[in-house]
Amino acid sequence: MRAEFVNPFLASLMNVLKTMASMDLKPQKPRIKKDEIARGDVSGLIGMVAPQSKGSMSITFDEQLALQIMQNMLGERPNSINEEVTDMVGEITNMVTGGAKRILSESGFEFSMATPMVVSGKGHTITHKCDGAIIIMPFTSEWGNAFIEICFEQQRLETRDLYGLPNNVK
């Protein structure tokens, strides 16, 4: 997966949390994720489809970080993850994907977004419905960690060569 595709999601997460929650996240080194276990306590997952690919993106927060974001954004801090926190995580997932979509459209890459779904609980799993590698990007903050996972696969597009014969290219 190319950096010019991943970077808009990372920049969008940092921008959304800076703008909406006055919070700075510090990006760490990305790596390949080989399992489905979430690295935090609450995750937003959203599917995306484009003519040339499909994939998904998730954002996972440690509980204390999610609660602090809630405090900074809405002025209230529940004692634990509740329905309001999961709604907020879904909305952050939507805003981050929308921001990345805007950046990517400037490069000619268009995609449609599904409605985000949110899962919470210690040791919950995230299943990306694509065959590509899962890139995980950790972020740190004084309240805990966040993680973006991105998985996209290229679909084969049928084209025709100069003689009108099928020519599959990625």
N, C-alpha and C positions, 0 to 999 in steps of 0.2 A: 504494500500500500504506500502510495507516494506521500511525502511530507506536505506537499501543497494541497492535498485533500484532507489530511488530519489536522493541520495547523489551524484552519478556521474554527474547528470545534473547540480546540484548546483556548484560542484567543477569545472566543465567544463566552466560554465559561468564566474566564477571568474577568471579562468586561461586565457580564451580568452580575456577578457577585460584587464587583467593585462599585457598580452603579446602584444596584438595588439594595445591597446590604453593607456598603462601605467596608468591604472585607477584601484583603489581599491574600491570594493563594500563591504558593511558591511551587512552580513545576519541577518535577523530578525527572529521572531518566525513563523514557518509555521502554517497554519490553513486550514480548509475545506472552499472552496468557494461554495456559494449556488446560485449564479446568473451568467449571461453571460456577464455582463458589465465589460469592460476592466478597469483596475485601472490606466492606463496611456494613452498616446496619439498615440503611434504607436506600433503595435504588429506583430511579426512573429509567424506563426503557422505551425507546421509540423506533419504529421501523421506517425505512425510507426506500423509495423505489424511483429509479431513473430508467430511461430507455436503454442505457448501456450497462446498468448494474443494479443490484439491490443489496440491502444490508440493514444494519441497526447500530444504534448508539445507546449507551447507558451511562448514567452518572450515579455514582454511589457515594454516600456521605456516612462518616462515623456519626453516631447519635449525638454527641456533644456539639459537633460542628453544625449539624442540621438544626439543633435547638438554638444555637447562637445565631444562625442565619435568620431563623424565625424571629428571634428577639430584635435583631437589627432591622429587619424588614417591616415587621408589624407591631413591634413594641410589646409583645407578649412572649413568654417563655413557658411552655408546658413542662411538666416534670419528666415526660418521656415522649416517645414517638406516638402520635395520635393521628386522627383523621385530618386535622388541620395541617400537621407537618407533612403527611403524605400528599395532600393536595398541593402544598407549596413545592415539594420536590417534583411533582408532575408539571407544575407551571414553570419551574426553573428548567426542566428538561425541554419543554416546549420553547422557551425563550432562547436557550442555547442553540437548539437545532434551527430555529428561525434565523438567528444571527449568522450561523454558519451557512445556511441556505442563501442568505443575501450575499455574503462574501463569495461563495462558490458560483453564484449566478453571474457575477461580474467577470468570471473566467469562462463563461459559457456552459457551465455544468448545472443543469436543472434537475431537481428531484421533487417528488411529492412526499409528504410526511403523513404518518398515521397519527392517531391519538396516543399520547404516552400512557403507559401503565406503570403502576408503582408497586413494588414489593418491599416488605420490611421484615425484620427479624434477624437474630443472630444466625449466621451460616446459611442464609437464603441463597438461592441459585439464580443465575442469569443465563438464559439460553438464547444465543444469537442464532437466528434462522438463516444462516448462510454458510457456504463452504470455505470462505476465506479465513485467513489468519486473524486472530483477535489481538489487536494492539491495546495494551493497557497503559495509561499515563497517570501516575500518581501525582498528587498535589498535597502539600503540607500547609498547615496553619497552626496558630497557637491553640485552636480549639479542637484540632483533630485533622484527619485526612479526608481527601476526596479522591475519587478515581473516575476517569473517563475510559470507557471501553468502546472501541470502534471496530466493526467487522463489515467488510464489503467484499463482494465477489463480482468479477467481471463476467458478463454474459457474452456468449459468442454472437456476433452479428453476422448475418449472411450478406455478403457482397458478391458482386459479379466481376469477373475479370474482363479484359478487353474483348474477349470472344463470347461473353455472355454466360460463361460457365460459373457455377457457385465457387466462391473463394472465401472460406471462413477465416476471419481475423478476430483477434481479441481487441 
